[in-house]
Amino acid sequence: MRVLFEEIVFGTKRKEQIVDITGDVRAILNRWGVQNGIALVFAPHATASIVLNENEPGLERDILNLFNLIAPVDGDYHHNRVDMNAHAHLRSAAFPPYIVIPVRNGKMLLGAWQRIMFVENDGPRARRTVVVEYLGE
């Protein structure tokens, strides 16, 4: 059993933003020469999410609209007494900051249109990190 770990580091430019990190994750797994196992993709942030879906501009807007329906920025939240980002924390609770992807014969088992996307809920941020951890052979 091998356990491998690497971080992807990037910045975001908008308050709400979707960043496709599929290529970064794929490059890491290829560099490691993985075969069969699972890849954990995790954003160690309380105000971010990781989603698996199609990367299409209209759908990206729809995803951000859904996040706004679930936890609007201007909601009446208790946490806003401390910090004005309760909406971002609630979105991360509803759409967790991680996914697990099976890997077979060196390839992530993603559907034809599935992409790994980091969702910024409280940007812009100069530094965001996504951890890629692999368990397998």
C-alpha positions, 0 to 999 in steps of 0.5 A: 500500500502506498500513501502519497500526498501533494498540495495544489496552491493557487489564488482566486480573484472573485468573491465566488468562483469555480476553479477547474483543478482536474488537470492538476490532480491528473498531473499529480497522479501521472507523476506518481505513476499510480495504478489502482486505489483511491484519490482524496481531493480535499480543500482545508478551508472552512469556506470552500467546497469541492464539487464533481460536475461538468465545467460549462460556463452556464452550469458554473453560473447555475452552481453558484446560483444554487449556492446562493439559494441555499445560503445567500450572502445577505442572510441573517446569520448568527456567525456574522456577528463575528465575521461577515462570511457565515454564508460561505461556511454554510455552503461548505457545510452543505457542499463539503470540501472533499471528494474521493475518486476511484483510480483504476489502471492509472486513470481516475474513474471520472464520467465523460463530462465530470471535472474536479472543481474548487468552489470559492465561497469567500474570496478573493483569496491570495492563497488557496490549497487543495490536498491530493492524497492517494492510497493504493498501489 
